[in-house]
Amino acid sequence: MKLSESFFYTLRENAKDEESTSGNLLVRSGMIKKTSNGVYMIMPMGHRVLKKVENIVREEMDRTGAQELLMPALILEEVYEKSGRREAFGSNMFALKDRYQKNYVLGPTHEELFAVAASMNGASYKSFPYNLYQIQTKYRDETRPRYGLIRVREFIMKDAYSFDTDLEGLHTSYMKMFNAYKACFDRMGLNYKIVKADTGAMGGLLSEEFQAICEIGEDTVVQCEGCDFSSNLEITEVIDTSEVSDEAELAMNEVETPHAKTIDEVAAFFNKTADSFVKTLIYKVDGEFVAFLLKGNRELNETKALKLLQANEIELAAFDDVERITKAAVGFAGPVGLGIKIVMDREVAKMKNFIVGANKTNYHIENVNLKDFKADLVADVACVQAGDVCPCCGKKLVFTKGIEVGNTFKLGTKYAQTMGLNYLDANNKLNPVVMGSYGIGLERCMAAIAEQHNDEHGLIWPKSVAPFQVALVIVSMKDEAQKKAAAELYEQLSAAGFEVLLDDRDERPGVKFKDMDLVGIPCRITLGRKLGEGLVEFKMRDEAEGFDVELSKVIDEVKNRF
Amino acid sequence: MKLSESFFYTLRENAKDEESTSGNLLVRSGMIKKTSNGVYMIMPMGHRVLKKVENIVREEMDRTGAQELLMPALILEEVYEKSGRREAFGSNMFALKDRYQKNYVLGPTHEELFAVAASMNGASYKSFPYNLYQIQTKYRDETRPRYGLIRVREFIMKDAYSFDTDLEGLHTSYMKMFNAYKACFDRMGLNYKIVKADTGAMGGLLSEEFQAICEIGEDTVVQCEGCDFSSNLEITEVIDTSEVSDEAELAMNEVETPHAKTIDEVAAFFNKTADSFVKTLIYKVDGEFVAFLLKGNRELNETKALKLLQANEIELAAFDDVERITKAAVGFAGPVGLGIKIVMDREVAKMKNFIVGANKTNYHIENVNLKDFKADLVADVACVQAGDVCPCCGKKLVFTKGIEVGNTFKLGTKYAQTMGLNYLDANNKLNPVVMGSYGIGLERCMAAIAEQHNDEHGLIWPKSVAPFQVALVIVSMKDEAQKKAAAELYEQLSAAGFEVLLDDRDERPGVKFKDMDLVGIPCRITLGRKLGEGLVEFKMRDEAEGFDVELSKVIDEVKNRF
């Protein structure tokens, strides 16, 4: 592509409304442009990258024998009501009415329609297994879209669905997809970890996530420093190695604790460590208020809490609700005499003589024991922390942050049962079909690659997804020899199958170098003053220094590098 | 693809809810499946066709130097308010609110956002011309979706937009697209006509449509039997060759005409031809009632009427409105003493002593003349009819029906002006950018091809868009020699670059032949009894008879045919 004849732009200034490196660089390099909250245009330069990501995914899907199709995004709301997911998605689904007042939603994921599609293939067990996929636009009305293309409201997803007659078949289909996913992310140049995760609103038997390791990742990837255990923080079990304390249970004692509201302040007041306290957190769970009791140094794991209570939505109670329930200022909640459901973390069950809020402003109670209040449920509802014990080997857990770029689910028969997808077995008996579901977010992959591959000058695309492989920079558009040599190289490299960006704009060389660095083309060839000696500068974007190459050997050098 | 290992189905019965041949055959051949009114799944077999159509379009766009990008479908409503099109689209746009009650629409076409995108490229006249396109999903809440994929509510469109500094540049850009469109439709094997059309809600200077000729087409393509004039019915001018009558104007005379309401009945009563009558049609135009006067043998052209009155919506007035306005039963409306706006077709202006309704049940008035009532406007608002005079050469017009598969617009500066897209000319003066807009509906192309290429056995895909080029049918899956030969042919043909469908199902040969005919694979090779003599049957889908070919010469025969 010749820049002088093309649509091309970059921005000098950082984007004001992008909090992530990838978001900022993708905007500045002219790859994307925000149109509304969490909705972007993929501009021509960015579209070239997105297409490469898409092609990698399509190739790997086709290699497994999966068959591509295309579902609508406009789906009757009743489809999700039938599967029981309308409520689970709640306001994350965009909902609308058509001109005849019929209720529709924009599909956030397509398990239901694929189950309907699969029913066309007949019911004989002989017609299994198979795998259907699409590369299609999804809609999710996120509460807080952010980080450029990482959390958006409209995005392209490759979603595949496997159909089998039994769990053994599902496992085979699952592993095919699992391996295809590894091939996809390897080819994209992503540094990623695979972790076990919560099955969430999807339901099912197993969920694994492909997490691209990034500081801004919204998921915490838990790994073991000893074994190959890895898991999403949200489902990692807290291994409680403490013993039940054998100290004698003392009598409760109300203590005035002015100005001490946070655990740290209260600990300082009592001169004890945080794990002598039990904190009482009041949440609203599907509309009901619930108190969670946790050791002072722990945080509530909302995923575990939702699963335990079989609920869809959880949020911290509003301040005025807390004050109404505890009849005290915020910061003094405690289990003694509290009139709402209490869920106690199982670590708390081993504690004795702990300190809690008194449900009375400026007061705490010390020497509280289990007999002093009634917990409705006792379970593991705490988040693991770095340094906790590995559930597999007992060594220590370490944390990194990840962006979920792909996920794989063993769904089992959940959707087949709700959508009525059955097969006839060899004995002519009806059984529900066993499904798997497999997703990759394409824009998110693009963003994760950008997040992992950049420096202070801009993006550094891996060769597999770069918008162009080679940039040809003409230093002076007044120099006919440079222009002629560039035109010849452009033809030769293009003929050899390379995608070449010819920077033949009437701009200063500094502007051109900056732009090519910002856009992140892997290989830059500069035709400048040394052309008189038959030399051009050859520079790889991911190497610090360039070097001179004889004009006649440039093509070979490029071939060597790709 | 081996059918024994794939998702594949066909339906024996005609689809109950498909009124078109293409809709029925696409459903029956397992290419599409309806999910709701005007919304379809594109199933795997259909997706292969759709991808070929898409690839043809993308190749032809890329060949012109147009650059691909991708816009969202979820667009702030205010974007279309800014351009003034929100009202024009009306309830044809799907509208929704996000979780924060912000108003969005699903984009029906993207002139506005492309104008925004183009503004990124800087304002110098030197950065022009360029052309941007996308292949993206559009949403239109049609009143009456119908004919399978021909009129749907969610569909993929290739929409391209050209950006120039002047009309001369626009014409060059326009012709590039125009020629690319011809290449697209030629490659798809479509029989089509190019006609001038109304610019409608798009606005602009010129609109041309690519009409695939089909009986079920919703557009009337007007052509001349003498010259190469062609036009959409909706804009074709009625050439009035009649002279002003020189007969004396007689006095009006009210006549009782019991049981005569329609023009035919009244004509019979008066024993005159329809062109002695003037019919009075009452319409509601953007909420206001308007009477249109037309020669008895003419129909109102609603497009001309809308344009004349600069209105968005037109519909026949309801019966009770007509009765209230005329103070008579429906069928007796006339211009004399009518209290609403009157638009008179210019043919009527030359008539004398004509017959009209009396605005009185069971009465007409004869000998009416222009002096007897007041027309507010006189204009060409009638539809041309077959046999009318060609506006170019005076020969006769003939009609065919067409499906609009593509359109091209010279938009001019309309969108640049409303969206603020300007450029700086050589004198540093700001001017609005000159745009063109070019659309192709991909599913509609697929449907139009199916509508033109079929017979009583099913679809007959042109080679360029067929889901597979070759079907290999094994007559008996119990015959090892047949299976072995088929497996070898499958490998050889695949290696030679052909897409091969191997029908290795355990089904009767009749079922297999029927399925391959229904799906419409261009070339079928059958391995049956004659394999012992080294022969296979070779049959092209679009030829009546097959013939035997030596096994060793099959690959050459296939190559010859493609």
Contacts between the chains, C-beta under 8 A, distances in Angstrom:
chain1	res1	chain2	res2	distance
A	1	B	67	7.9
A	5	B	65	6.8
A	5	B	130	7.6
A	6	B	65	7.9
A	6	B	67	6.5
A	6	B	130	6.4
A	7	B	67	5.4
A	7	B	118	7.5
A	7	B	121	5.2
A	7	B	127	7.9
A	7	B	130	4.3
A	7	B	132	6.1
A	8	B	121	7.1
A	9	B	120	4.9
A	9	B	121	5.2
A	9	B	122	6.3
A	30	B	120	6.7
A	33	B	116	7.9
A	33	B	117	6.7
A	33	B	120	6.4
A	35	B	71	7.9
A	35	B	72	6.0
A	35	B	75	7.0
A	35	B	76	7.3
A	35	B	113	6.6
A	35	B	116	7.4
A	36	B	74	7.5
A	36	B	75	7.6
A	36	B	76	5.1
A	36	B	102	7.8
A	36	B	104	7.7
A	37	B	98	7.9
A	37	B	102	7.8
A	39	B	72	4.7
A	39	B	74	5.5
A	39	B	75	8.0
A	40	B	72	6.9
A	41	B	69	6.6
A	41	B	70	7.1
A	41	B	71	5.4
A	41	B	72	6.8
A	41	B	113	6.8
A	41	B	116	7.9
A	41	B	117	5.7
A	42	B	69	5.9
A	42	B	70	4.1
A	42	B	71	8.0
A	43	B	69	5.4
A	43	B	117	6.6
A	43	B	120	7.1
A	44	B	67	4.0
A	44	B	68	6.5
A	44	B	69	4.8
A	44	B	132	6.7
A	46	B	69	7.7
A	47	B	67	8.0
A	47	B	68	5.4
A	47	B	69	4.8
A	47	B	70	5.6
A	50	B	70	7.0
A	51	B	68	7.7
A	65	B	5	6.8
A	65	B	6	7.9
A	67	B	1	7.9
A	67	B	6	6.4
A	67	B	7	5.4
A	67	B	44	4.0
A	67	B	47	8.0
A	68	B	44	6.5
A	68	B	47	5.4
A	68	B	51	7.7
A	69	B	41	6.6
A	69	B	42	5.9
A	69	B	43	5.4
A	69	B	44	4.8
A	69	B	46	7.7
A	69	B	47	4.9
A	70	B	41	7.1
A	70	B	42	4.1
A	70	B	47	5.6
A	70	B	50	7.0
A	71	B	35	7.9
A	71	B	41	5.4
A	72	B	35	6.0
A	72	B	39	4.7
A	72	B	40	6.9
A	72	B	41	6.8
A	72	B	154	4.9
A	73	B	73	7.5
A	73	B	137	6.8
A	73	B	154	6.8
A	74	B	36	7.5
A	74	B	39	5.4
A	74	B	94	7.5
A	74	B	106	7.9
A	74	B	139	6.7
A	74	B	153	6.7
A	74	B	154	4.9
A	75	B	35	7.0
A	75	B	36	7.6
A	75	B	39	8.0
A	76	B	35	7.3
A	76	B	36	5.0
A	91	B	99	4.7
A	94	B	74	7.5
A	94	B	96	5.8
A	94	B	98	6.9
A	95	B	96	6.9
A	96	B	94	5.8
A	96	B	95	6.9
A	96	B	96	3.8
A	96	B	106	8.0
A	98	B	37	7.9
A	98	B	94	6.9
A	98	B	141	5.5
A	98	B	153	7.6
A	99	B	91	4.7
A	99	B	141	4.9
A	99	B	143	7.0
A	102	B	36	7.8
A	102	B	37	7.8
A	104	B	36	7.7
A	106	B	74	7.9
A	113	B	35	6.6
A	113	B	41	6.8
A	116	B	33	7.9
A	116	B	35	7.4
A	116	B	41	8.0
A	117	B	33	6.7
A	117	B	41	5.8
A	117	B	43	6.7
A	118	B	7	7.5
A	120	B	9	4.8
A	120	B	30	6.7
A	120	B	33	6.5
A	120	B	43	7.1
A	121	B	7	5.2
A	121	B	8	7.1
A	121	B	9	5.2
A	122	B	9	6.3
A	126	B	506	7.9
A	127	B	7	7.8
A	130	B	5	7.6
A	130	B	6	6.4
A	130	B	7	4.4
A	132	B	7	6.1
A	132	B	44	6.7
A	137	B	73	6.8
A	137	B	137	6.2
A	139	B	74	6.7
A	141	B	98	5.5
A	141	B	99	4.9
A	143	B	99	7.0
A	153	B	74	6.7
A	153	B	98	7.7
A	154	B	72	4.8
A	154	B	73	6.7
A	154	B	74	4.9
A	506	B	126	7.9
